[in-house]
Amino acid sequence: MADFYRDLVAILREHGCKLVRQGKGSHEIWFSPVNERYVTVPRSTKSRHTANEVLKQAGLPKAF
């Protein structure tokens, strides 16, 4: 199974998103300047559906 975390983080950084802090467990909290919202990113993103949902919540188009 593929690991989408690295690619997901690269896309978020590309669009100006910033890591705010570590969340509970294996999650991170990111801030998206696109829609000015906080997004929870699981470090163990193994599903393209999860990766695309994170991008959607950040106001970005699907990439996976």
Biopython code that builds the backbone (N, CA, C, O; Angstrom):
import numpy as np
from Bio.PDB.StructureBuilder import StructureBuilder

atoms = [
    (1, "MET", "N", (0.838, -1.175, 0.000)),
    (1, "MET", "CA", (0.000, 0.000, 0.000)),
    (1, "MET", "C", (0.887, 1.244, 0.000)),
    (1, "MET", "O", (1.912, 1.287, 0.681)),
    (2, "ALA", "N", (0.492, 2.231, -0.753)),
    (2, "ALA", "CA", (1.286, 3.450, -0.882)),
    (2, "ALA", "C", (1.144, 4.330, 0.356)),
    (2, "ALA", "O", (0.137, 4.270, 1.062)),
    (3, "ASP", "N", (2.158, 5.142, 0.608)),
    (3, "ASP", "CA", (2.121, 6.107, 1.699)),
    (3, "ASP", "C", (2.054, 7.492, 1.076)),
    (3, "ASP", "O", (2.985, 7.910, 0.387)),
    (4, "PHE", "N", (0.972, 8.198, 1.311)),
    (4, "PHE", "CA", (0.734, 9.484, 0.661)),
    (4, "PHE", "C", (1.193, 10.678, 1.498)),
    (4, "PHE", "O", (1.094, 11.816, 1.040)),
    (5, "TYR", "N", (1.687, 10.445, 2.704)),
    (5, "TYR", "CA", (2.013, 11.543, 3.615)),
    (5, "TYR", "C", (3.031, 12.527, 3.020)),
    (5, "TYR", "O", (2.801, 13.736, 3.031)),
    (6, "ARG", "N", (4.140, 12.021, 2.509)),
    (6, "ARG", "CA", (5.193, 12.915, 1.985)),
    (6, "ARG", "C", (4.685, 13.774, 0.828)),
    (6, "ARG", "O", (4.936, 14.979, 0.789)),
    (7, "ASP", "N", (3.972, 13.154, -0.111)),
    (7, "ASP", "CA", (3.435, 13.904, -1.249)),
    (7, "ASP", "C", (2.385, 14.907, -0.797)),
    (7, "ASP", "O", (2.320, 16.022, -1.315)),
    (8, "LEU", "N", (1.566, 14.513, 0.168)),
    (8, "LEU", "CA", (0.528, 15.390, 0.690)),
    (8, "LEU", "C", (1.134, 16.629, 1.344)),
    (8, "LEU", "O", (0.686, 17.750, 1.103)),
    (9, "VAL", "N", (2.148, 16.418, 2.164)),
    (9, "VAL", "CA", (2.821, 17.535, 2.838)),
    (9, "VAL", "C", (3.503, 18.447, 1.821)),
    (9, "VAL", "O", (3.498, 19.667, 1.984)),
    (10, "ALA", "N", (4.084, 17.870, 0.783)),
    (10, "ALA", "CA", (4.731, 18.676, -0.261)),
    (10, "ALA", "C", (3.706, 19.578, -0.957)),
    (10, "ALA", "O", (3.988, 20.745, -1.227)),
    (11, "ILE", "N", (2.532, 19.042, -1.244)),
    (11, "ILE", "CA", (1.484, 19.843, -1.899)),
    (11, "ILE", "C", (0.995, 20.936, -0.962)),
    (11, "ILE", "O", (0.785, 22.070, -1.393)),
    (12, "LEU", "N", (0.811, 20.610, 0.311)),
    (12, "LEU", "CA", (0.360, 21.615, 1.274)),
    (12, "LEU", "C", (1.373, 22.755, 1.375)),
    (12, "LEU", "O", (0.994, 23.926, 1.359)),
    (13, "ARG", "N", (2.656, 22.417, 1.477)),
    (13, "ARG", "CA", (3.706, 23.452, 1.572)),
    (13, "ARG", "C", (3.784, 24.289, 0.298)),
    (13, "ARG", "O", (4.015, 25.497, 0.349)),
    (14, "GLU", "N", (3.589, 23.637, -0.834)),
    (14, "GLU", "CA", (3.608, 24.321, -2.130)),
    (14, "GLU", "C", (2.570, 25.445, -2.192)),
    (14, "GLU", "O", (2.786, 26.471, -2.838)),
    (15, "HIS", "N", (1.448, 25.234, -1.513)),
    (15, "HIS", "CA", (0.356, 26.206, -1.521)),
    (15, "HIS", "C", (0.379, 27.121, -0.299)),
    (15, "HIS", "O", (-0.594, 27.827, -0.037)),
    (16, "GLY", "N", (1.468, 27.114, 0.439)),
    (16, "GLY", "CA", (1.645, 28.055, 1.539)),
    (16, "GLY", "C", (1.104, 27.605, 2.877)),
    (16, "GLY", "O", (1.060, 28.402, 3.813)),
    (17, "CYS", "N", (0.690, 26.353, 3.001)),
    (17, "CYS", "CA", (0.184, 25.841, 4.271)),
    (17, "CYS", "C", (1.344, 25.658, 5.251)),
    (17, "CYS", "O", (2.458, 25.319, 4.853)),
    (18, "LYS", "N", (1.069, 25.884, 6.520)),
    (18, "LYS", "CA", (2.106, 25.810, 7.556)),
    (18, "LYS", "C", (1.719, 24.816, 8.637)),
    (18, "LYS", "O", (0.557, 24.729, 9.036)),
    (19, "LEU", "N", (2.709, 24.071, 9.103)),
    (19, "LEU", "CA", (2.509, 23.180, 10.232)),
    (19, "LEU", "C", (2.376, 24.031, 11.489)),
    (19, "LEU", "O", (3.265, 24.821, 11.805)),
    (20, "VAL", "N", (1.270, 23.871, 12.202)),
    (20, "VAL", "CA", (1.029, 24.651, 13.412)),
    (20, "VAL", "C", (1.569, 23.913, 14.632)),
    (20, "VAL", "O", (2.322, 24.471, 15.430)),
    (21, "ARG", "N", (1.166, 22.636, 14.764)),
    (21, "ARG", "CA", (1.604, 21.854, 15.923)),
    (21, "ARG", "C", (1.302, 20.378, 15.699)),
    (21, "ARG", "O", (0.600, 20.002, 14.760)),
    (22, "GLN", "N", (1.847, 19.557, 16.579)),
    (22, "GLN", "CA", (1.526, 18.137, 16.589)),
    (22, "GLN", "C", (0.175, 17.978, 17.268)),
    (22, "GLN", "O", (-0.108, 18.637, 18.269)),
    (23, "GLY", "N", (-0.644, 17.116, 16.730)),
    (23, "GLY", "CA", (-1.930, 16.827, 17.348)),
    (23, "GLY", "C", (-1.802, 15.587, 18.212)),
    (23, "GLY", "O", (-0.700, 15.177, 18.578)),
    (24, "LYS", "N", (-2.941, 14.998, 18.533)),
    (24, "LYS", "CA", (-2.920, 13.769, 19.337)),
    (24, "LYS", "C", (-2.508, 12.584, 18.476)),
    (24, "LYS", "O", (-2.864, 12.499, 17.300)),
    (25, "GLY", "N", (-1.766, 11.687, 19.068)),
    (25, "GLY", "CA", (-1.352, 10.487, 18.352)),
    (25, "GLY", "C", (-0.456, 10.815, 17.175)),
    (25, "GLY", "O", (0.552, 11.506, 17.320)),
    (26, "SER", "N", (-0.831, 10.313, 16.008)),
    (26, "SER", "CA", (0.004, 10.505, 14.818)),
    (26, "SER", "C", (-0.594, 11.539, 13.871)),
    (26, "SER", "O", (-0.505, 11.389, 12.653)),
    (27, "HIS", "N", (-1.199, 12.582, 14.421)),
    (27, "HIS", "CA", (-1.815, 13.620, 13.603)),
    (27, "HIS", "C", (-1.080, 14.952, 13.761)),
    (27, "HIS", "O", (-0.446, 15.208, 14.785)),
    (28, "GLU", "N", (-1.177, 15.784, 12.739)),
    (28, "GLU", "CA", (-0.600, 17.127, 12.766)),
    (28, "GLU", "C", (-1.698, 18.131, 12.432)),
    (28, "GLU", "O", (-2.639, 17.817, 11.704)),
    (29, "ILE", "N", (-1.568, 19.330, 12.967)),
    (29, "ILE", "CA", (-2.499, 20.403, 12.670)),
    (29, "ILE", "C", (-1.790, 21.390, 11.748)),
    (29, "ILE", "O", (-0.724, 21.909, 12.077)),
    (30, "TRP", "N", (-2.402, 21.643, 10.577)),
    (30, "TRP", "CA", (-1.854, 22.557, 9.587)),
    (30, "TRP", "C", (-2.824, 23.706, 9.379)),
    (30, "TRP", "O", (-4.033, 23.543, 9.547)),
    (31, "PHE", "N", (-2.289, 24.883, 9.008)),
    (31, "PHE", "CA", (-3.128, 26.030, 8.682)),
    (31, "PHE", "C", (-3.050, 26.293, 7.186)),
    (31, "PHE", "O", (-1.962, 26.360, 6.612)),
    (32, "SER", "N", (-4.220, 26.442, 6.556)),
    (32, "SER", "CA", (-4.289, 26.703, 5.119)),
    (32, "SER", "C", (-4.647, 28.174, 4.886)),
    (32, "SER", "O", (-5.727, 28.612, 5.280)),
    (33, "PRO", "N", (-3.755, 28.941, 4.251)),
    (33, "PRO", "CA", (-4.075, 30.333, 3.948)),
    (33, "PRO", "C", (-5.070, 30.470, 2.801)),
    (33, "PRO", "O", (-5.613, 31.553, 2.583)),
    (34, "VAL", "N", (-5.316, 29.386, 2.066)),
    (34, "VAL", "CA", (-6.242, 29.416, 0.935)),
    (34, "VAL", "C", (-7.656, 29.704, 1.423)),
    (34, "VAL", "O", (-8.335, 30.578, 0.885)),
    (35, "ASN", "N", (-8.103, 28.966, 2.448)),
    (35, "ASN", "CA", (-9.440, 29.193, 2.984)),
    (35, "ASN", "C", (-9.405, 29.570, 4.467)),
    (35, "ASN", "O", (-10.446, 29.610, 5.123)),
    (36, "GLU", "N", (-8.215, 29.844, 4.992)),
    (36, "GLU", "CA", (-7.999, 30.269, 6.372)),
    (36, "GLU", "C", (-8.632, 29.317, 7.380)),
    (36, "GLU", "O", (-9.358, 29.737, 8.281)),
    (37, "ARG", "N", (-8.345, 28.027, 7.214)),
    (37, "ARG", "CA", (-8.858, 26.999, 8.112)),
    (37, "ARG", "C", (-7.726, 26.107, 8.583)),
    (37, "ARG", "O", (-6.674, 26.011, 7.951)),
    (38, "TYR", "N", (-7.974, 25.455, 9.717)),
    (38, "TYR", "CA", (-7.046, 24.469, 10.235)),
    (38, "TYR", "C", (-7.451, 23.098, 9.715)),
    (38, "TYR", "O", (-8.637, 22.782, 9.627)),
    (39, "VAL", "N", (-6.448, 22.282, 9.369)),
    (39, "VAL", "CA", (-6.675, 20.971, 8.782)),
    (39, "VAL", "C", (-5.876, 19.944, 9.581)),
    (39, "VAL", "O", (-4.714, 20.175, 9.914)),
    (40, "THR", "N", (-6.502, 18.817, 9.883)),
    (40, "THR", "CA", (-5.817, 17.728, 10.565)),
    (40, "THR", "C", (-5.260, 16.766, 9.528)),
    (40, "THR", "O", (-5.986, 16.271, 8.665)),
    (41, "VAL", "N", (-3.956, 16.509, 9.626)),
    (41, "VAL", "CA", (-3.279, 15.626, 8.664)),
    (41, "VAL", "C", (-2.742, 14.407, 9.411)),
    (41, "VAL", "O", (-1.863, 14.547, 10.262)),
    (42, "PRO", "N", (-3.258, 13.210, 9.105)),
    (42, "PRO", "CA", (-2.707, 12.002, 9.737)),
    (42, "PRO", "C", (-1.345, 11.642, 9.122)),
    (42, "PRO", "O", (-1.195, 11.625, 7.900)),
    (43, "ARG", "N", (-0.372, 11.361, 9.967)),
    (43, "ARG", "CA", (0.962, 10.996, 9.467)),
    (43, "ARG", "C", (0.959, 9.640, 8.792)),
    (43, "ARG", "O", (1.881, 9.318, 8.042)),
    (44, "SER", "N", (-0.053, 8.851, 9.045)),
    (44, "SER", "CA", (-0.131, 7.517, 8.440)),
    (44, "SER", "C", (-1.175, 7.514, 7.324)),
    (44, "SER", "O", (-2.048, 6.647, 7.289)),
    (45, "THR", "N", (-1.086, 8.474, 6.422)),
    (45, "THR", "CA", (-2.037, 8.576, 5.315)),
    (45, "THR", "C", (-1.714, 7.506, 4.277)),
    (45, "THR", "O", (-0.777, 7.653, 3.493)),
    (46, "LYS", "N", (-2.494, 6.436, 4.280)),
    (46, "LYS", "CA", (-2.254, 5.328, 3.369)),
    (46, "LYS", "C", (-3.308, 5.249, 2.260)),
    (46, "LYS", "O", (-3.171, 4.450, 1.333)),
    (47, "SER", "N", (-4.348, 6.065, 2.347)),
    (47, "SER", "CA", (-5.439, 6.028, 1.377)),
    (47, "SER", "C", (-5.464, 7.305, 0.551)),
    (47, "SER", "O", (-5.333, 8.405, 1.089)),
    (48, "ARG", "N", (-5.631, 7.155, -0.753)),
    (48, "ARG", "CA", (-5.716, 8.343, -1.610)),
    (48, "ARG", "C", (-6.977, 9.129, -1.305)),
    (48, "ARG", "O", (-7.016, 10.343, -1.502)),
    (49, "HIS", "N", (-8.007, 8.446, -0.826)),
    (49, "HIS", "CA", (-9.253, 9.119, -0.472)),
    (49, "HIS", "C", (-9.040, 10.051, 0.726)),
    (49, "HIS", "O", (-9.555, 11.169, 0.755)),
    (50, "THR", "N", (-8.288, 9.585, 1.693)),
    (50, "THR", "CA", (-7.967, 10.407, 2.857)),
    (50, "THR", "C", (-7.110, 11.596, 2.441)),
    (50, "THR", "O", (-7.349, 12.719, 2.886)),
    (51, "ALA", "N", (-6.117, 11.359, 1.597)),
    (51, "ALA", "CA", (-5.233, 12.435, 1.138)),
    (51, "ALA", "C", (-6.034, 13.484, 0.374)),
    (51, "ALA", "O", (-5.833, 14.680, 0.585)),
    (52, "ASN", "N", (-6.935, 13.063, -0.506)),
    (52, "ASN", "CA", (-7.748, 14.012, -1.260)),
    (52, "ASN", "C", (-8.715, 14.771, -0.351)),
    (52, "ASN", "O", (-9.001, 15.941, -0.604)),
    (53, "GLU", "N", (-9.220, 14.130, 0.697)),
    (53, "GLU", "CA", (-10.119, 14.804, 1.634)),
    (53, "GLU", "C", (-9.379, 15.891, 2.406)),
    (53, "GLU", "O", (-9.935, 16.960, 2.660)),
    (54, "VAL", "N", (-8.136, 15.626, 2.776)),
    (54, "VAL", "CA", (-7.323, 16.646, 3.459)),
    (54, "VAL", "C", (-7.133, 17.849, 2.535)),
    (54, "VAL", "O", (-7.259, 18.994, 2.968)),
    (55, "LEU", "N", (-6.831, 17.587, 1.269)),
    (55, "LEU", "CA", (-6.664, 18.679, 0.307)),
    (55, "LEU", "C", (-7.966, 19.458, 0.144)),
    (55, "LEU", "O", (-7.947, 20.686, 0.060)),
    (56, "LYS", "N", (-9.071, 18.766, 0.100)),
    (56, "LYS", "CA", (-10.386, 19.417, -0.031)),
    (56, "LYS", "C", (-10.647, 20.326, 1.165)),
    (56, "LYS", "O", (-11.108, 21.456, 1.002)),
    (57, "GLN", "N", (-10.354, 19.835, 2.363)),
    (57, "GLN", "CA", (-10.552, 20.639, 3.571)),
    (57, "GLN", "C", (-9.647, 21.865, 3.588)),
    (57, "GLN", "O", (-9.988, 22.888, 4.183)),
    (58, "ALA", "N", (-8.491, 21.757, 2.934)),
    (58, "ALA", "CA", (-7.547, 22.876, 2.860)),
    (58, "ALA", "C", (-7.888, 23.837, 1.726)),
    (58, "ALA", "O", (-7.222, 24.858, 1.554)),
    (59, "GLY", "N", (-8.913, 23.517, 0.959)),
    (59, "GLY", "CA", (-9.323, 24.384, -0.146)),
    (59, "GLY", "C", (-8.523, 24.176, -1.419)),
    (59, "GLY", "O", (-8.443, 25.067, -2.264)),
    (60, "LEU", "N", (-7.937, 23.005, -1.552)),
    (60, "LEU", "CA", (-7.081, 22.691, -2.708)),
    (60, "LEU", "C", (-7.745, 21.608, -3.565)),
    (60, "LEU", "O", (-8.567, 20.844, -3.059)),
    (61, "PRO", "N", (-7.402, 21.535, -4.848)),
    (61, "PRO", "CA", (-7.985, 20.495, -5.708)),
    (61, "PRO", "C", (-7.386, 19.112, -5.427)),
    (61, "PRO", "O", (-6.303, 18.997, -4.851)),
    (62, "LYS", "N", (-8.104, 18.076, -5.840)),
    (62, "LYS", "CA", (-7.612, 16.704, -5.679)),
    (62, "LYS", "C", (-6.296, 16.533, -6.448)),
    (62, "LYS", "O", (-6.086, 17.143, -7.496)),
    (63, "ALA", "N", (-5.425, 15.692, -5.899)),
    (63, "ALA", "CA", (-4.138, 15.447, -6.545)),
    (63, "ALA", "C", (-3.808, 13.962, -6.625)),
    (63, "ALA", "O", (-2.817, 13.588, -7.254)),
    (64, "PHE", "N", (-4.613, 13.114, -6.005)),
    (64, "PHE", "CA", (-4.306, 11.684, -5.955)),
    (64, "PHE", "C", (-5.426, 10.870, -6.560)),
    (64, "PHE", "O", (-5.342, 9.643, -6.605)),
]
sb = StructureBuilder()
sb.init_structure("model")
sb.init_model(0)
sb.init_chain("A")
sb.init_seg("    ")
for serial, (resi, resn, name, xyz) in enumerate(atoms, 1):
    if name == "N":
        sb.init_residue(resn, " ", resi, " ")
    sb.init_atom(name, np.array(xyz, "f"), 0.0, 1.0, " ", f" {name:<3s}", serial, name[0])
structure = sb.get_structure()
